[in-house]
């Protein structure tokens, strides 16, 4: 067996500039939505931790 990773073939894109711009715009929107979701989840976990620590008197 070979230890090398399989190679991906590089081929030219058949997209028009309009299709490429639309894809980039949609990808940027998905990335921002994912960033907001992950940030919101992190804030939720942080808020729960703060409430629990304060509730049990371990914070201050």
DOLOLUM-851833 format. One record per residue: residue number from 1; residue in one letter; y, x, z of N, C-alpha, C, O in turn. Coordinates in steps of 0.02 Angstrom, whole numbers, plus 50000, padded with zeros to 5 digits. Layout:
N
fise->NUM; kolfi->a; nY->Y; nX->X; nZ->Z; caY->Y; caX->X; caZ->Z; cY->Y; cX->X; cZ->Z; oY->Y; oX->X; oZ->Z
...
This chain:
60
fise->1; kolfi->x; nY->49940; nX->50042; nZ->50000; caY->50000; caX->50000; caZ->50000; cY->50062; cX->50044; cZ->50000; oY->50064; oX->50098; oZ->50029
fise->2; kolfi->x; nY->50112; nX->50020; nZ->49968; caY->50175; caX->50056; caZ->49964; cY->50221; cX->50034; cZ->50021; oY->50223; oX->49975; oZ->50039
fise->3; kolfi->x; nY->50257; nX->50083; nZ->50049; caY->50304; caX->50067; caZ->50103; cY->50372; cX->50046; cZ->50077; oY->50417; oX->50032; oZ->50117
fise->4; kolfi->x; nY->50381; nX->50045; nZ->50013; caY->50445; caX->50027; caZ->49985; cY->50454; cX->49951; cZ->49983; oY->50406; oX->49914; oZ->49974
fise->5; kolfi->x; nY->50516; nX->49931; nZ->49991; caY->50531; caX->49859; caZ->49986; cY->50530; cX->49840; cZ->49912; oY->50546; oX->49880; oZ->49868
fise->6; kolfi->x; nY->50513; nX->49778; nZ->49898; caY->50515; caX->49756; caZ->49828; cY->50586; cX->49757; cZ->49801; oY->50633; oX->49742; oZ->49837
fise->7; kolfi->x; nY->50593; nX->49775; nZ->49739; caY->50659; caX->49779; caZ->49709; cY->50678; cX->49711; cZ->49678; oY->50637; oX->49677; oZ->49647
fise->8; kolfi->x; nY->50740; nX->49694; nZ->49688; caY->50766; caX->49634; caZ->49655; cY->50795; cX->49654; cZ->49588; oY->50826; oX->49706; oZ->49581
fise->9; kolfi->x; nY->50783; nX->49613; nZ->49539; caY->50811; caX->49627; caZ->49473; cY->50883; cX->49604; cZ->49472; oY->50900; oX->49549; oZ->49494
fise->10; kolfi->x; nY->50925; nX->49647; nZ->49446; caY->50996; caX->49630; caZ->49439; cY->51006; cX->49603; cZ->49368; oY->50988; oX->49635; oZ->49319
fise->11; kolfi->x; nY->51033; nX->49545; nZ->49365; caY->51045; caX->49515; caZ->49300; cY->51116; cX->49487; cZ->49298; oY->51146; oX->49475; oZ->49351
fise->12; kolfi->x; nY->51141; nX->49478; nZ->49240; caY->51210; caX->49454; caZ->49233; cY->51214; cX->49381; cZ->49248; oY->51167; oX->49343; oZ->49237
fise->13; kolfi->x; nY->51271; nX->49361; nZ->49273; caY->51283; caX->49291; caZ->49290; cY->51306; cX->49253; cZ->49228; oY->51344; oX->49279; oZ->49187
fise->14; kolfi->x; nY->51282; nX->49192; nZ->49222; caY->51303; caX->49150; caZ->49166; cY->51358; cX->49101; cZ->49187; oY->51373; oX->49055; oZ->49150
fise->15; kolfi->x; nY->51387; nX->49112; nZ->49245; caY->51437; caX->49066; caZ->49270; cY->51504; cX->49076; cZ->49236; oY->51523; oX->49132; oZ->49219
fise->16; kolfi->x; nY->51538; nX->49021; nZ->49226; caY->51606; caX->49025; caZ->49200; cY->51652; cX->49043; cZ->49259; oY->51633; oX->49035; oZ->49316
fise->17; kolfi->x; nY->51712; nX->49066; nZ->49244; caY->51760; caX->49081; caZ->49299; cY->51774; cX->49019; cZ->49343; oY->51785; oX->49027; oZ->49403
fise->18; kolfi->x; nY->51774; nX->48960; nZ->49314; caY->51785; caX->48899; caZ->49353; cY->51727; cX->48886; cZ->49400; oY->51737; oX->48868; oZ->49458
fise->19; kolfi->x; nY->51666; nX->48896; nZ->49376; caY->51607; caX->48886; caZ->49418; cY->51606; cX->48938; cZ->49475; oY->51588; oX->48921; oZ->49532
fise->20; kolfi->x; nY->51624; nX->48999; nZ->49460; caY->51626; caX->49051; caZ->49511; cY->51678; cX->49035; cZ->49564; oY->51666; oX->49044; oZ->49624
fise->21; kolfi->x; nY->51737; nX->49012; nZ->49543; caY->51790; caX->48994; caZ->49590; cY->51768; cX->48935; cZ->49633; oY->51782; oX->48934; oZ->49693
fise->22; kolfi->x; nY->51735; nX->48885; nZ->49604; caY->51711; caX->48828; caZ->49642; cY->51658; cX->48849; cZ->49693; oY->51659; oX->48826; oZ->49750
fise->23; kolfi->x; nY->51613; nX->48893; nZ->49673; caY->51561; caX->48918; caZ->49718; cY->51593; cX->48956; cZ->49777; oY->51574; oX->48946; oZ->49834
fise->24; kolfi->x; nY->51642; nX->48998; nZ->49762; caY->51676; caX->49037; caZ->49814; cY->51713; cX->48991; cZ->49862; oY->51712; oX->49001; oZ->49922
fise->25; kolfi->x; nY->51746; nX->48939; nZ->49835; caY->51782; caX->48892; caZ->49877; cY->51735; cX->48855; cZ->49923; oY->51749; oX->48847; oZ->49983
fise->26; kolfi->x; nY->51678; nX->48832; nZ->49896; caY->51630; caX->48796; caZ->49937; cY->51597; cX->48841; cZ->49990; oY->51587; oX->48821; oZ->50047
fise->27; kolfi->x; nY->51582; nX->48903; nZ->49970; caY->51552; caX->48949; caZ->50018; cY->51600; cX->48964; cZ->50075; oY->51580; oX->48968; oZ->50133
fise->28; kolfi->x; nY->51664; nX->48973; nZ->50058; caY->51714; caX->48985; caZ->50110; cY->51718; cX->48926; cZ->50158; oY->51723; oX->48935; oZ->50219
fise->29; kolfi->x; nY->51715; nX->48865; nZ->50132; caY->51715; caX->48805; caZ->50174; cY->51655; cX->48802; cZ->50220; oY->51661; oX->48786; oZ->50279
fise->30; kolfi->x; nY->51596; nX->48818; nZ->50193; caY->51535; caX->48818; caZ->50234; cY->51539; cX->48872; cZ->50288; oY->51519; oX->48860; oZ->50345
fise->31; kolfi->x; nY->51565; nX->48930; nZ->50271; caY->51571; caX->48984; caZ->50319; cY->51619; cX->48965; cZ->50376; oY->51605; oX->48979; oZ->50434
fise->32; kolfi->x; nY->51674; nX->48933; nZ->50359; caY->51722; caX->48913; caZ->50411; cY->51692; cX->48858; cZ->50455; oY->51704; oX->48858; oZ->50515
fise->33; kolfi->x; nY->51655; nX->48813; nZ->50425; caY->51622; caX->48760; caZ->50465; cY->51570; cX->48791; cZ->50512; oY->51565; oX->48770; oZ->50570
fise->34; kolfi->x; nY->51532; nX->48839; nZ->50488; caY->51483; caX->48873; caZ->50530; cY->51518; cX->48911; cZ->50586; oY->51494; oX->48911; oZ->50643
fise->35; kolfi->x; nY->51573; nX->48944; nZ->50571; caY->51611; caX->48980; caZ->50622; cY->51636; cX->48932; cZ->50676; oY->51632; oX->48947; oZ->50735
fise->36; kolfi->x; nY->51662; nX->48874; nZ->50655; caY->51686; caX->48825; caZ->50703; cY->51628; cX->48798; cZ->50746; oY->51637; oX->48789; oZ->50806
fise->37; kolfi->x; nY->51571; nX->48785; nZ->50716; caY->51513; caX->48760; caZ->50753; cY->51489; cX->48812; cZ->50804; oY->51476; oX->48795; oZ->50862
fise->38; kolfi->x; nY->51484; nX->48875; nZ->50784; caY->51462; caX->48927; caZ->50830; cY->51513; cX->48939; cZ->50885; oY->51494; oX->48949; oZ->50943
fise->39; kolfi->x; nY->51577; nX->48937; nZ->50868; caY->51629; caX->48944; caZ->50919; cY->51627; cX->48887; cZ->50968; oY->51634; oX->48898; oZ->51029
fise->40; kolfi->x; nY->51619; nX->48826; nZ->50944; caY->51614; caX->48768; caZ->50988; cY->51554; cX->48771; cZ->51034; oY->51559; oX->48755; oZ->51093
fise->41; kolfi->x; nY->51498; nX->48793; nZ->51007; caY->51437; caX->48800; caZ->51048; cY->51448; cX->48853; cZ->51102; oY->51428; oX->48844; oZ->51160
fise->42; kolfi->x; nY->51480; nX->48909; nZ->51084; caY->51493; caX->48962; caZ->51133; cY->51540; cX->48937; cZ->51188; oY->51529; oX->48951; oZ->51246
fise->43; kolfi->x; nY->51591; nX->48900; nZ->51169; caY->51637; caX->48872; caZ->51220; cY->51601; cX->48822; cZ->51265; oY->51615; oX->48820; oZ->51325
fise->44; kolfi->x; nY->51556; nX->48783; nZ->51237; caY->51518; caX->48736; caZ->51278; cY->51475; cX->48772; cZ->51329; oY->51474; oX->48753; oZ->51388
fise->45; kolfi->x; nY->51440; nX->48824; nZ->51308; caY->51399; caX->48863; caZ->51354; cY->51442; cX->48896; cZ->51407; oY->51424; oX->48896; oZ->51465
fise->46; kolfi->x; nY->51499; nX->48923; nZ->51387; caY->51545; caX->48956; caZ->51434; cY->51571; cX->48905; cZ->51485; oY->51573; oX->48920; oZ->51544
fise->47; kolfi->x; nY->51590; nX->48846; nZ->51462; caY->51615; caX->48794; caZ->51507; cY->51561; cX->48772; cZ->51557; oY->51576; oX->48762; oZ->51616
fise->48; kolfi->x; nY->51500; nX->48764; nZ->51534; caY->51445; caX->48745; caZ->51578; cY->51435; cX->48799; cZ->51631; oY->51425; oX->48784; oZ->51689
fise->49; kolfi->x; nY->51436; nX->48862; nZ->51610; caY->51427; caX->48918; caZ->51657; cY->51483; cX->48918; cZ->51709; oY->51469; oX->48928; oZ->51768
fise->50; kolfi->x; nY->51545; nX->48908; nZ->51688; caY->51601; caX->48908; caZ->51735; cY->51593; cX->48851; cZ->51785; oY->51603; oX->48861; oZ->51845
fise->51; kolfi->x; nY->51576; nX->48791; nZ->51761; caY->51568; caX->48734; caZ->51806; cY->51511; cX->48746; cZ->51855; oY->51518; oX->48732; oZ->51915
fise->52; kolfi->x; nY->51455; nX->48772; nZ->51831; caY->51398; caX->48785; caZ->51876; cY->51415; cX->48838; cZ->51927; oY->51398; oX->48830; oZ->51986
fise->53; kolfi->x; nY->51448; nX->48892; nZ->51907; caY->51466; caX->48945; caZ->51954; cY->51515; cX->48919; cZ->52006; oY->51510; oX->48935; oZ->52065
fise->54; kolfi->x; nY->51563; nX->48880; nZ->51985; caY->51612; caX->48853; caZ->52031; cY->51579; cX->48802; cZ->52079; oY->51596; oX->48799; oZ->52138
fise->55; kolfi->x; nY->51534; nX->48763; nZ->52052; caY->51500; caX->48711; caZ->52091; cY->51460; cX->48742; cZ->52149; oY->51458; oX->48714; oZ->52203
fise->56; kolfi->x; nY->51429; nX->48799; nZ->52136; caY->51389; caX->48831; caZ->52188; cY->51427; cX->48882; cZ->52229; oY->51397; oX->48915; oZ->52271
fise->57; kolfi->x; nY->51492; nX->48889; nZ->52217; caY->51534; caX->48933; caZ->52257; cY->51524; cX->49007; cZ->52245; oY->51541; oX->49047; oZ->52287
fise->58; kolfi->x; nY->51497; nX->49025; nZ->52188; caY->51484; caX->49095; caZ->52173; cY->51541; cX->49128; cZ->52135; oY->51540; oX->49189; oZ->52124
fise->59; kolfi->x; nY->51590; nX->49089; nZ->52113; caY->51639; caX->49118; caZ->52069; cY->51698; cX->49148; cZ->52106; oY->51719; oX->49204; oZ->52091
fise->60; kolfi->x; nY->51726; nX->49113; nZ->52156; caY->51784; caX->49140; caZ->52191; cY->51771; cX->49145; cZ->52263; oY->51815; oX->49167; oZ->52300
